Amino acid sequence: MDGFQLFFIVVTVFSVLWFSLLVWEKGFVLTLGQPYDAAGTLKSGSWRFLREVLAHKKLFRDRFSGIAHFVIFWGFIVLTIN
């Protein structure tokens, strides 16, 4: 076994362990959440989606970054559609 193979094995083991740790942490955070009752929220959820995702209401609190984000977002949408 030469140096490159040993290096590759060490990096691979480290990467797999690091990935496993991150997946475990994300799973732990997900178990902390409370159950969500989504019954009857279609109308309010739809309006929230339109307001926050398509109109960027929260982003316009800071005018400059809100406008910049709005233009870039809708520019990508237009490019994707065309």
C-alpha positions in Angstrom: 0.0 0.0 0.0 1.5 3.3 -1.1 1.0 6.7 0.4 -1.7 7.7 -1.9 -3.9 4.7 -1.1 -3.4 5.3 2.6 -4.3 9.0 2.2 -7.4 8.0 0.2 -8.5 5.6 2.9 -8.0 8.1 5.7 -9.9 10.8 3.8 -12.7 8.4 3.0 -13.1 7.2 6.6 -13.0 10.7 7.9 -15.7 11.8 5.3 -18.0 8.9 6.1 -17.7 9.6 9.9 -18.3 13.3 9.4 -21.3 12.7 7.2 -22.7 10.2 9.7 -22.3 12.7 12.5 -24.1 15.4 10.5 -27.0 13.1 9.6 -27.3 12.0 13.3 -27.4 15.7 14.3 -30.1 16.6 11.8 -32.1 13.6 12.8 -31.8 14.6 16.5 -33.0 18.1 15.7 -36.0 16.7 13.7 -37.0 14.7 16.7 -37.2 17.8 18.8 -40.0 19.2 16.7 -43.7 19.2 17.7 -46.4 17.6 15.7 -48.1 20.0 13.2 -51.8 19.8 12.6 -52.2 21.0 9.0 -56.0 20.4 8.8 -57.9 23.4 7.5 -54.8 25.4 6.6 -54.9 25.2 2.8 -56.4 28.6 2.3 -54.2 30.4 4.9 -51.2 28.4 3.7 -51.8 29.4 0.1 -52.0 33.0 1.0 -48.9 32.8 3.1 -47.0 31.1 0.2 -48.1 33.9 -2.2 -47.2 36.6 0.2 -43.8 35.3 1.4 -42.5 33.3 -1.5 -43.8 35.0 -4.6 -44.1 38.6 -3.3 -41.0 38.4 -0.9 -42.9 40.4 1.8 -40.3 39.6 4.6 -37.4 40.5 2.4 -38.7 44.0 1.7 -38.0 45.0 5.3 -34.5 46.0 4.1 -35.4 47.8 0.9 -32.0 47.4 -1.0 -31.5 43.7 -0.4 -35.2 43.0 -0.8 -35.4 44.7 -4.2 -32.1 43.0 -5.3 -33.4 39.6 -4.2 -36.7 40.1 -5.9 -35.1 41.1 -9.2 -32.7 38.2 -9.1 -35.4 35.6 -8.1 -37.8 36.7 -10.8 -35.0 37.0 -13.4 -34.2 33.3 -12.8 -37.9 32.4 -13.0 -38.3 34.2 -16.3 -35.1 32.5 -17.6 -36.4 29.1 -16.5 -39.7 29.6 -18.2 -38.2 30.7 -21.5 
